[in-house]
């Protein structure tokens, strides 16, 4: 009898920890993610960023991030308060998983494309540098959106409500989904990001070592094969964007590790007979893995703030010099306008 009581007490403790970790973890991601994504849009829609192919990929990744934050994470927050729409409605179940899967893949693809863009931008081969153009980025952004929207359709078919939970409809599909997701998210994408990141760093070192030709090569890279008035100032944006992307790749890999470990474990143990204690521990591990991987979608803005002085400067300029503040404190900011003379009430 005492053993049963101890087990029940342990299960209650584990479930409470799991619920609170998910609830407050998702709430933090929801708040910070929305603030960061909106500020990202505010900065990245400035003219100097809109003309840059790399920043267009980063800006494009903000849309799937917002959908993940305001649909997937919001649904999960509601579930921790006992209002789980995905377990009550089959359409909600399928829709939430479809958005979760397609948008996470799309967001990661845009960051991968940004990494490939920096690799092309730092190349000394003219044909390769042609990839780092705004026209190419617009085509790739649209193409990636269409591809992942179609590839992710299998989620609409495979996800079902079983015993009050929105889960894969069969163990065979659960194995397929976990293997496919692990390979794609945990192996292929990080490997490509790391590979292009390392080659980009090598390209930058080669450019720095070619002292005699560096000025001409960097000038060619900076203008990005497009003539515009701000071309001279693009070097700082190009190389700071490169550093921003490389740091984001590192953060992505770190936050994805718990999810990959859990997915591998889930595949290996799918046919095992498990006790209630083991299932409770697995649910806690799953919550940690999902919060960790979803946190990646709220961190982008904060990574950019920490890694780019230009990004911080542009954000500060936008926040301090918007129209509302100019109207409210216009006289204070305008040195040509002096204090209003005292007229003793006579106008």
N, C-alpha and C positions, 0 to 999 in steps of 0.2 A: 504493500500500500504506500509506504514511504517513497519507494522507487518511482511509482507512478506520479506521485505528487511532485517529486523532484524533476521528473521529465516534463510534466505540465508547466512547472515554474520556469524551467529552462526554455521551453518552446515559447512561452509568453514573453520572456525577456528578449529572445532572438527576434521574434516577430515585431516587438515594439521598437527595437533598434533598427530593424530593416525598414519599418514604416517611417520612422522619424528621419532616418538617413535619406530615404527617397524624397520625402516631403520637403525637407529644408534644402536638400541638395538641388532639387528641381526648382524650388522657389528662387534660390540664388541665381541659378542659370537663367531662369525666366526674366528676372529683373535686370541683371547685368547684361544679358544677351540683347534685350530690346533696346536698352540705352546705348550699348556699344554699336549695334547694327545701325541704328538711326544716325548716330554721330559719324559712323563710317560713310554712310550715304552722303551726309552733309559735306564731308571733306572730299570724298572721291568724285563728287560731281563738279568740283572746281575745274576750270578750263585746262590748267596745267596737267591734271590727272586724266581728264577725258581724252586728251591727245596721246596718252601713253597706252600702248597695247597691254602691258603687264597690269596696270591699275584697272583696266577694263575687265580683266579676269577676276581681280579681287572684288571689284564692285559687283560683278555678276554673281559671285559666291554669296553675297549678302542676302539676296532674295531667297534662295533655298534655306539659308540660315534662319531667316525670319519665319519661314513656313514651319521649319522644325520646332523653333521656339514657341510659336503661337498656336500650333496644332498638336504636335506630338508631345511636347513637354507639358502643355496646358492640360491635355487629356490625362497625363500621368499624375499631375498634381491633384486633379479632381479625384482620381482613383484612390489616392492616399487618404482622402476625406470620405471614402465610402460611396463616391458617385462615379462609378466606372462606366462610362458610355460604351466603351468597346466590348464589355461583357454583356451588355443589355441589347445592343443593336448590331445585327450582322453587317449592315452597310458601314456603320461607324468602325467596326472591327477591321474590315478590309481597307477602308479609306485611311485610317490612321497608320496601318502598317505599310500601305502603298506610299503615302507621303514620307513616312520615316525612311523607308528603304531607298526610294528614288531620289529624294532630296539630299540624303547624306552622301550617296554616290555622286550626285551632281556637284555638290559643294566641293567634295574632295577632288573631283575631276578638274574643276576650275582652278584650284590651287596647283594641281599637277601641271596644267597648261601654263599657268603663270611661271612655274619653275622651268618648263621647256622654253618659254618665251625669253627668260633671262639667259638660258644657255645659248639660244640663238643670237640674242643681242650681244653677247660677249665673244661670239665667234669671229675669227678673222676671215672666214669664208663668206663671200658676198651673198651667194645663193641661200646660205643658212640664215644670214641676218635678215633676209627678206621675210622670214616667218614672223619676226618681231615688228609687225605693222598693225595698225588699228583695223584696217580692212580685214586682215586675216583673223584677228581676234573676234570680230563680229560674226564671221562665218563659223568659227570653231565653237563659240558660245551657243549659237543656235543649233549646231549639229549635235553637240553634247546633250543639250536639253531634249532633243527629239529621240536620241538613241536611248538614254536612260529612262525616258517616259515609256518607251515600248518594251525595253528589256525587263522592266520591273512589273509588267502585267501579271507575271506568274504569281505574285503575292496576292493579287485580287482573287485568284483561283484557289491557292493553297491555304490561306488563313480561314479558320472557322471558329465558331464558339462551341467549346466542348466543356461540359460540367461547369458552366458559368465563367469560363476563361477564354479569351481570344488567343488561340494558339495554332500552330501548324496542324492541319487536318489529319495528318497521319505521321507515324514515326518515320516512314520512308521520306516524306517531304521534309520533316524536321532535320533528318540527316543531310539531305540535299541542300537545304537552306543554310545550315550551319557550316557545311564544308565550302559551299559556294561563297558565302559571306566571309568566311575566314580567309580563304585564298585571295579573294578580291580586295577586301578591306585590310587584312592583316599581313599579306605577303606581297601581292602584285603592286598595289598602290604605294606602300612605303618603299619598296625596292626601286620603283621607277623614280620616286621623289628623291631618294638618297642618291641614286645613280646620276640623275641630271644635276642635282645639287653639287656633287663632288666634281663633275666635269665642268660645271660653271665656275667653281672656285679655281680649278686648274686653268681655265680660259683667262680668268682675271689675272692670275699670276703671270701667265704668258704675255698678256698685254703690258703688264707693268715691267716685265723684263726686256721687252723690245723697245729700248729707249729711243733708238733712231727713228722708228716708224710709229711710235705710240701716238704722237699728236695727231697724225693724219688718220690713223685707225680709229682712235677714240672720237674724233670729230665726225667720222663717217657713222659710227655707232650712235652718237648722240643725236644727230639729225634724223636717224631712223628712216633715212631715204625719203624724208618729207621736209619741205622748206616751210618754216613758219617763224614768226618774229621771236618766239621764246626758245628757239633751238639752242642758243648759247647756254641757257640756264638749265637744260634738261639733264646734264650729267649728274647733278646731285640727286635729282628725282630717280633717275635710272638705277643708280648704285644703292641708294637707300631702299628703293623697292626691292632690289635683289636681296639685301640683308633682311628685310622684313619677311620675305618669302622663305628664306632659308631658316630663320628662327621659327616660323610657323610650321614648317615641315618637322623640325625637331620636336615641337610641342605636340603635333599630331601623332607622331610615333610613340611618344611617352604615354599620352592619354589613351592610345589604342591598345596598348599591351594587355591591360586587365581584361578587356573585351575579347581579345584573341585567345587568351588563356582559358577564359570561361567557355568560349565556343568550342575549343578543342576538347575540353573536359566533357561538355554536354554531348558531343558526338561519341566519345569513347564510352560513356556510361549510359547511353540512351536505353539500352535493354536491361540494365541492372535493376535488381529489386532493392528499393531504398526505404529506410525507416523514416518516420516523421521527423526525427532529429536531423537526419542527413538532408532531407528535403528543406527544412528550415534554414540550415546552413547554406545550402545551394541558393535559396532565394535571396539571402543576404549577399552572397558573392555575386549573384546576378545584378542586384541593385547597385553594388559598388561598380561593377563593370559598365553598366548602362549610364550611370551618372558620370563616370569618368569619360566615356567616349562622347557623350552628348555635351560635356563641358567644353569640348573643343570648339563647338559652334558659337560659344559666347565669348571666347577668349581673343578672337582675331583683333578687335579694336584695341584691346589692352596690350596686345603684343606690338601693334604698330606704334602706340603711344610710347612704349618703353624703348623701342628700337630705332625710331626715326625722329630726329630733331626737326626735320622739315614738316613731317606730319603734325608734330606738336605745335609748331609755329603756325601752320595753316589753320589748325583747329582753334587755337587761341585767337587768331585774327578774326575768324568767323564768329566766335562767341562774343568777342568784345566789340566788334564793329558791325553788328547787324543793324537793320533799319530802326528797330524799336528803341535800342539803346541810343542810337544817333539822334532820334527825335526827342527822347527823354532828356538826354544830357548833351544836346547839340552844342550849346553855347560853351560848355566846358571843354569840348574836344576841338572847337574851332578857334585857333589863336587870333584870328582876325576880328573876332567879335568880342568886344570889351564888356565890362560890367555895365549894366543899365544905370543911367544917371538918376540921382535922387531928384524928384520933381515936387516933393511935398504934396503929392496928390494931384498936381496940375498936369494935364496931358496936352 
